[in-house]
Amino acid sequence: MKSIKWIIFFSFIINVETVMGNNDTKISYHISMPEPHTHYYEVEMMVSHNSDKTVRLKMPVWTPGSYLVREFARHIPRVRAFAGTQQLKVNKINKNTWEVNAGYYKKFTVMYRIYAYEQSVRTSYLSDSRGYFNGTSIFLYVDDRKYEPGEIKVTPFRGWRKISTGLPKVKGKRNTFSFPDYDVLVDSPFLIGNHDVLTFKVKGISHEIALYGQGNVDKDRLKDDFKKIVQATVDIFENLPYDRYVFFILMLDGLGGGLEHLNSTTIQADRWIFSDDNRYERFLSTVAHEYFHTWNVKRIRPVALGPFDYDKENYTDDLWISEGITSYYDNLLLLRAGIVDVEGYFKLVGRDIRSVETAPGRLIQSAVESSFDTWIKNYRRNEESHNVMISYYSKGAVTGLMLDLA
């Protein structure tokens, strides 16, 4: 009887230690930008509870939601590693992988600088005006430890007072945020600078608009329209799958685009569109599109799109559903939100139908084939593309309309 008790006791101790060790295990990052005019972020990655003599570090080659291999490792000039004051040997073994000779060290720090000067929703940018980054183009990860929790500390450039991100703050730690795993870290962009922050609530949940740049935007109208879009979407799905949501709106010169994230989205827009009703409606259509992705693709997704393989292309036949059906709803949401009337809605639908019917490529490529080949065709168009390709966005939107009418 005593032996059984001791076995139970030691089993309990071992289990408690295992659970405590797992909860305590984390990989932390510190990102700073002391010289933003150089366009280099400085990154420190603290690895603890290491048990491997040789540790492999990897850099993603693509960003989820943007289906093109972009080779982010090309922006890192050098990777160094230290255990205390002892420098560890680091070897680069392929285009996006480094090996750290950690020996018996349980804890070490990786240090590197990374160049960021592309004004895109898919990548990262740093200048005297602001810092914006997507994690896939910034953060290395330990090959077999992507599923561990951690923290990220941000040190803004002097005079920059605001940090916007979808990650939760760590209580008691200045400018520090927590993440449950690497996937969530890199699915949570940051905007650092002196941008405006607008807020509103839907169903008691806070929504933030991080608004960068100067333009002819009416902030009150913008906030009101965003709230209408959120409410119209919630009327479909009923529940909000997040505790807080952030819209990153970057007002720039002549640039556009949007990219969805788990509880945020980044949208670039020309700074002078806001007084032109047609252009403003197209912008709001993009807002509705990216917000609808909160459900369709971030929660309801093709099996290939999560957990992600950051080393190579992740193929799927279903982007016509993830992107195309979302494109059908982005216009419909504007109608349901009362932002456009019926006539305005049919103009938007007509644009989608016309883009399909006037594309010779619709007779060559199916929506499924377009989805699968996006990695080599969608972001690499040439003078012949219109004749042999169809967009899974527009074809999927028209298909969604037909399914809804059926």
C-alpha positions as CSV (number, residue, x, y, z in Angstrom):
1,M,0.0,0.0,0.0
2,K,2.8,2.4,0.9
3,S,4.7,1.6,-2.3
4,I,1.5,2.4,-4.3
5,K,1.2,5.7,-2.5
6,W,4.8,6.6,-3.2
7,I,4.3,5.7,-6.9
8,I,1.2,8.0,-7.0
9,F,3.1,10.7,-5.2
10,F,6.1,10.7,-7.6
11,S,3.8,10.4,-10.6
12,F,2.1,13.6,-9.4
13,I,5.4,15.4,-8.9
14,I,6.6,14.4,-12.4
15,N,3.3,15.5,-14.0
16,V,3.3,18.8,-12.2
17,E,6.9,19.5,-13.2
18,T,6.1,18.6,-16.8
19,V,3.1,20.9,-16.9
20,M,5.0,23.7,-15.2
21,G,7.9,23.3,-17.5
22,N,5.7,23.4,-20.6
23,N,3.9,26.5,-19.4
24,D,7.2,28.2,-18.5
25,T,8.9,27.3,-21.8
26,K,8.9,30.3,-24.1
27,I,10.8,31.9,-26.9
28,S,10.8,35.7,-26.6
29,Y,11.7,38.5,-29.0
30,H,12.8,42.1,-28.6
31,I,12.5,44.3,-31.7
32,S,13.9,47.8,-31.8
33,M,14.4,50.5,-34.4
34,P,17.1,52.9,-33.2
35,E,17.9,54.2,-36.7
36,P,14.8,54.1,-38.8
37,H,16.3,56.1,-41.6
38,T,18.5,53.0,-42.4
39,H,15.3,50.9,-42.7
40,Y,16.8,48.2,-40.4
41,Y,14.9,46.6,-37.5
42,E,17.1,45.1,-34.8
43,V,15.9,41.8,-33.4
44,E,16.9,39.7,-30.4
45,M,15.5,36.2,-30.0
46,M,15.9,34.7,-26.6
47,V,15.7,30.9,-26.6
48,S,15.3,29.1,-23.2
49,H,14.9,25.5,-22.1
50,N,17.0,24.3,-25.0
51,S,17.9,20.6,-25.0
52,D,19.6,20.3,-28.4
53,K,23.3,20.7,-29.1
54,T,22.5,21.9,-32.6
55,V,19.5,24.2,-33.0
56,R,18.0,25.0,-36.4
57,L,16.6,28.5,-37.0
58,K,14.3,29.2,-40.0
59,M,12.9,32.2,-41.8
60,P,9.5,31.9,-43.6
61,V,9.6,32.2,-47.4
62,W,6.0,33.5,-47.7
63,T,3.2,35.3,-45.9
64,P,-0.2,33.5,-45.3
65,G,-2.9,35.2,-47.4
66,S,-0.3,36.2,-50.0
67,Y,0.5,33.3,-52.2
68,L,4.0,34.0,-53.5
69,V,7.4,32.8,-52.3
70,R,9.1,36.1,-51.3
71,E,12.3,34.8,-49.8
72,F,12.4,37.0,-46.7
73,A,15.8,35.6,-45.6
74,R,17.4,37.7,-48.3
75,H,16.9,40.8,-46.0
76,I,19.1,39.4,-43.2
77,P,22.8,40.2,-43.7
78,R,24.0,38.1,-40.7
79,V,22.8,36.0,-37.8
80,R,24.8,35.8,-34.5
81,A,24.2,33.8,-31.4
82,F,25.4,34.2,-27.8
83,A,25.2,32.3,-24.5
84,G,26.0,35.0,-22.1
85,T,29.2,36.6,-23.4
86,Q,30.2,33.4,-25.2
87,Q,29.6,33.7,-29.0
88,L,28.2,30.5,-30.5
89,K,29.0,29.2,-34.0
90,V,26.3,29.8,-36.6
91,N,26.2,28.2,-40.0
92,K,23.8,28.9,-42.8
93,I,22.9,25.6,-44.4
94,N,20.3,26.7,-47.0
95,K,18.5,29.8,-48.2
96,N,16.4,30.2,-45.1
97,T,18.0,28.0,-42.4
98,W,20.7,28.6,-39.9
99,E,22.3,26.1,-37.5
100,V,23.4,27.3,-34.0
101,N,26.0,25.2,-32.3
102,A,24.4,25.5,-28.8
103,G,26.4,22.8,-27.2
104,Y,25.1,22.2,-23.6
105,Y,23.7,25.7,-23.2
106,K,20.1,25.7,-22.1
107,K,19.6,29.3,-22.9
108,F,21.0,31.5,-25.7
109,T,20.2,34.7,-27.6
110,V,20.1,35.1,-31.4
111,M,20.7,38.6,-32.8
112,Y,20.2,39.9,-36.3
113,R,19.2,43.0,-38.3
114,I,16.6,42.9,-41.0
115,Y,16.0,45.3,-43.9
116,A,12.4,46.5,-44.3
117,Y,11.6,49.1,-46.9
118,E,8.6,47.8,-48.9
119,Q,5.3,49.6,-48.6
120,S,3.1,46.6,-48.9
121,V,0.5,44.9,-46.7
122,R,2.4,41.7,-47.2
123,T,5.8,42.7,-46.0
124,S,7.4,45.2,-43.6
125,Y,8.5,48.8,-43.7
126,L,10.6,51.2,-41.6
127,S,11.4,54.9,-42.1
128,D,11.5,58.1,-40.2
129,S,7.7,58.3,-40.4
130,R,6.6,54.9,-39.0
131,G,7.4,51.2,-38.4
132,Y,5.1,48.5,-39.7
133,F,5.8,44.8,-39.8
134,N,4.4,41.4,-40.6
135,G,6.0,38.8,-38.5
136,T,6.7,36.3,-41.3
137,S,9.1,38.9,-42.8
138,I,10.8,39.7,-39.5
139,F,11.0,36.7,-37.0
140,L,13.1,33.6,-37.1
141,Y,11.7,30.5,-35.4
142,V,13.2,27.4,-33.9
143,D,12.4,24.6,-36.3
144,D,10.6,22.2,-33.9
145,R,9.3,24.8,-31.4
146,K,6.7,26.8,-33.3
147,Y,3.9,25.7,-31.0
148,E,5.4,27.3,-27.8
149,P,4.1,30.5,-26.2
150,G,6.2,33.6,-25.8
151,E,6.4,37.3,-25.5
152,I,7.6,40.2,-27.8
153,K,8.9,43.5,-26.5
154,V,8.9,46.5,-28.8
155,T,11.2,49.5,-28.3
156,P,9.9,52.3,-30.5
157,F,12.1,55.0,-32.0
158,R,12.4,58.0,-29.7
159,G,9.3,60.2,-30.0
160,W,7.1,57.4,-31.3
161,R,4.3,57.1,-28.7
162,K,1.9,54.5,-30.1
163,I,2.0,50.8,-30.7
164,S,-1.0,49.0,-32.4
165,T,-1.3,45.3,-32.6
166,G,-3.9,42.6,-32.1
167,L,-1.8,40.8,-29.6
168,P,-2.7,41.2,-25.9
169,K,-0.4,43.3,-23.6
170,V,1.5,41.6,-20.8
171,K,0.5,43.1,-17.5
172,G,3.4,44.8,-15.6
173,K,5.7,44.8,-18.7
174,R,6.1,48.0,-20.7
175,N,5.5,47.6,-24.5
176,T,5.4,43.8,-24.1
177,F,2.8,41.5,-25.7
178,S,2.1,37.8,-25.5
179,F,1.4,35.1,-28.1
180,P,0.4,31.4,-27.7
181,D,2.5,30.2,-30.6
182,Y,4.5,31.3,-33.6
183,D,1.5,31.2,-36.0
184,V,-0.3,33.7,-34.0
185,L,2.8,35.9,-33.5
186,V,3.3,36.2,-37.3
187,D,-0.4,36.6,-37.9
188,S,-0.4,39.8,-35.7
189,P,1.1,42.8,-37.5
190,F,2.4,45.9,-35.6
191,L,2.2,49.6,-36.4
192,I,4.5,51.8,-34.4
193,G,4.6,55.6,-34.6
194,N,2.3,58.6,-34.0
195,H,-0.7,57.5,-35.9
196,D,-4.3,58.2,-35.0
197,V,-6.4,55.6,-33.1
198,L,-10.2,55.5,-33.4
199,T,-12.3,53.1,-31.4
200,F,-15.8,51.8,-31.4
201,K,-17.6,48.8,-29.9
202,V,-19.9,46.1,-31.4
203,K,-21.6,43.6,-29.0
204,G,-19.3,45.0,-26.2
205,I,-16.1,44.1,-28.1
206,S,-13.6,46.9,-28.8
207,H,-12.6,47.6,-32.4
208,E,-9.6,49.9,-33.1
209,I,-8.8,51.8,-36.3
210,A,-5.0,52.5,-36.4
211,L,-5.0,55.3,-39.0
212,Y,-1.7,56.3,-40.5
213,G,-1.1,59.2,-42.9
214,Q,-2.7,62.5,-43.9
215,G,-5.5,62.8,-46.4
216,N,-9.1,63.9,-46.9
217,V,-10.6,61.3,-44.6
218,D,-13.6,62.1,-42.5
219,K,-12.8,60.2,-39.3
220,D,-16.3,60.2,-37.9
221,R,-17.7,58.9,-41.2
222,L,-15.0,56.3,-41.4
223,K,-15.6,55.0,-37.9
224,D,-19.4,54.9,-38.5
225,D,-19.0,53.0,-41.8
226,F,-16.6,50.5,-40.3
227,K,-19.0,49.9,-37.4
228,K,-21.8,49.3,-39.9
229,I,-19.7,46.7,-41.8
230,V,-18.8,44.9,-38.6
231,Q,-22.4,44.8,-37.5
232,A,-23.7,43.6,-40.9
233,T,-21.1,40.8,-40.8
234,V,-21.9,39.9,-37.2
235,D,-25.6,39.6,-38.3
236,I,-24.5,36.7,-40.5
237,F,-22.2,34.8,-38.1
238,E,-23.8,36.0,-34.8
239,N,-20.7,35.7,-32.6
240,L,-17.4,37.6,-32.6
241,P,-14.5,35.1,-32.4
242,Y,-12.1,37.5,-30.9
243,D,-11.6,39.7,-27.8
244,R,-10.4,42.7,-29.7
245,Y,-10.0,43.7,-33.4
246,V,-7.6,46.1,-35.1
247,F,-8.0,47.7,-38.6
248,F,-4.6,49.0,-39.8
249,I,-5.4,51.7,-42.4
250,L,-2.3,53.1,-44.2
251,M,-3.1,56.2,-46.2
252,L,-0.3,56.5,-48.8
253,D,0.2,57.9,-52.3
254,G,-1.4,55.7,-55.1
255,L,-1.1,52.4,-53.2
256,G,-3.8,49.8,-52.4
257,G,-4.3,46.3,-51.2
258,G,-5.4,44.4,-48.1
259,L,-4.4,41.4,-46.1
260,E,-6.4,39.5,-43.5
261,H,-5.1,38.3,-40.1
262,L,-6.6,36.4,-37.2
263,N,-8.0,39.5,-35.3
264,S,-6.8,42.3,-37.5
265,T,-6.4,43.4,-41.1
266,T,-4.1,45.8,-43.0
267,I,-5.4,47.9,-45.8
268,Q,-3.5,50.5,-47.9
269,A,-5.4,53.2,-49.7
270,D,-4.6,56.3,-51.6
271,R,-4.8,59.2,-49.2
272,W,-7.2,61.3,-51.5
273,I,-10.0,58.7,-52.2
274,F,-12.2,59.7,-49.3
275,S,-14.1,62.5,-51.0
276,D,-14.8,60.5,-54.1
277,D,-17.9,58.4,-53.5
278,N,-17.1,55.7,-56.0
279,R,-13.5,55.3,-54.9
280,Y,-14.5,55.4,-51.2
281,E,-17.1,52.6,-51.8
282,R,-14.4,50.5,-53.4
283,F,-12.2,51.1,-50.4
284,L,-15.1,50.0,-48.1
285,S,-15.6,46.9,-50.2
286,T,-12.0,46.0,-49.5
287,V,-12.6,46.7,-45.8
288,A,-15.6,44.4,-45.8
289,H,-13.6,41.8,-47.8
290,E,-10.8,41.6,-45.3
291,Y,-13.0,41.7,-42.3
292,F,-15.2,38.8,-43.7
293,H,-12.0,36.8,-43.8
294,T,-12.1,36.8,-40.0
295,W,-14.4,33.8,-40.6
296,N,-13.9,32.7,-44.1
297,V,-10.2,31.6,-44.3
298,K,-9.1,32.4,-40.8
299,R,-11.6,30.1,-39.1
300,I,-13.3,28.3,-42.0
301,R,-10.3,27.3,-44.2
302,P,-8.9,24.8,-46.6
303,V,-7.0,22.2,-44.7
304,A,-3.7,23.2,-46.4
305,L,-3.9,26.7,-44.9
306,G,-3.0,26.0,-41.3
307,P,-1.0,25.0,-39.5
308,F,1.3,26.5,-42.1
309,D,4.5,25.2,-43.7
310,Y,6.6,28.3,-44.0
311,D,9.3,26.6,-46.0
312,K,7.4,26.2,-49.3
313,E,4.2,26.7,-51.2
314,N,1.0,25.4,-49.5
315,Y,-1.2,24.2,-52.3
316,T,-5.0,24.2,-52.3
317,D,-7.8,24.0,-54.9
318,D,-10.2,26.1,-52.8
319,L,-9.1,29.8,-53.0
320,W,-12.1,30.4,-55.2
321,I,-14.1,29.7,-52.0
322,S,-11.8,31.5,-49.5
323,E,-11.3,34.5,-51.7
324,G,-14.0,34.3,-54.3
325,I,-17.0,33.7,-51.9
326,T,-15.5,36.5,-49.7
327,S,-15.5,38.8,-52.8
328,Y,-19.2,38.0,-53.3
329,Y,-20.0,39.0,-49.7
330,D,-17.8,42.2,-49.6
331,N,-20.3,44.0,-51.9
332,L,-23.3,42.4,-50.3
333,L,-22.2,43.6,-46.9
334,L,-22.2,47.2,-48.1
335,L,-25.8,46.8,-49.2
336,R,-26.8,45.2,-45.9
337,A,-25.0,47.9,-44.0
338,G,-26.9,50.6,-45.8
339,I,-23.7,52.1,-47.3
340,V,-24.8,51.5,-50.9
341,D,-28.4,51.3,-52.2
342,V,-29.7,48.6,-54.5
343,E,-28.6,50.4,-57.7
344,G,-25.1,50.9,-56.3
345,Y,-24.9,47.2,-55.3
346,F,-25.8,46.0,-58.8
347,K,-23.1,48.3,-60.2
348,L,-20.6,46.5,-58.1
349,V,-22.0,43.1,-59.0
350,G,-22.0,44.1,-62.7
351,R,-18.3,44.9,-62.4
352,D,-17.5,41.3,-61.2
353,I,-19.7,39.7,-63.9
354,R,-18.1,41.9,-66.6
355,S,-14.5,41.0,-65.4
356,V,-15.4,37.3,-65.9
357,E,-17.3,37.5,-69.1
358,T,-14.7,39.7,-70.9
359,A,-11.7,37.5,-69.9
360,P,-10.7,35.0,-72.6
361,G,-8.9,33.1,-69.9
362,R,-12.2,31.9,-68.5
363,L,-12.4,29.4,-71.3
364,I,-8.9,28.1,-70.5
365,Q,-8.6,28.0,-66.7
366,S,-11.1,26.9,-64.1
367,A,-11.6,28.5,-60.7
368,V,-10.0,25.4,-59.2
369,E,-7.0,25.5,-61.5
370,S,-6.6,29.2,-60.8
371,S,-6.6,28.5,-57.1
372,F,-3.9,25.8,-57.4
373,D,-1.7,27.8,-59.7
374,T,-1.8,31.1,-57.8
375,W,1.8,30.5,-56.6
376,I,3.2,30.8,-60.1
377,K,0.7,32.9,-61.9
378,N,-1.5,35.2,-59.9
379,Y,1.3,37.5,-58.7
380,R,3.4,37.0,-61.9
381,R,1.2,38.3,-64.6
382,N,2.4,39.2,-68.1
383,E,0.9,40.4,-71.4
384,E,-0.6,36.9,-72.1
385,S,-2.1,36.3,-68.7
386,H,-5.5,37.8,-69.6
387,N,-5.9,35.3,-72.4
388,V,-5.1,32.2,-70.4
389,M,-6.0,33.0,-66.8
390,I,-9.1,33.7,-64.7
391,S,-9.1,35.3,-61.3
392,Y,-10.4,33.1,-58.5
393,Y,-11.6,36.4,-56.9
394,S,-14.0,37.4,-59.6
395,K,-14.9,33.9,-60.8
396,G,-15.5,32.9,-57.2
397,A,-17.6,36.0,-56.6
398,V,-19.9,35.3,-59.6
399,T,-20.1,31.6,-58.5
400,G,-21.1,32.7,-55.0
401,L,-23.9,34.9,-56.5
402,M,-25.2,32.0,-58.6
403,L,-25.1,29.7,-55.6
404,D,-27.0,32.2,-53.6
405,L,-29.7,32.6,-56.3
406,A,-30.0,28.9,-56.9
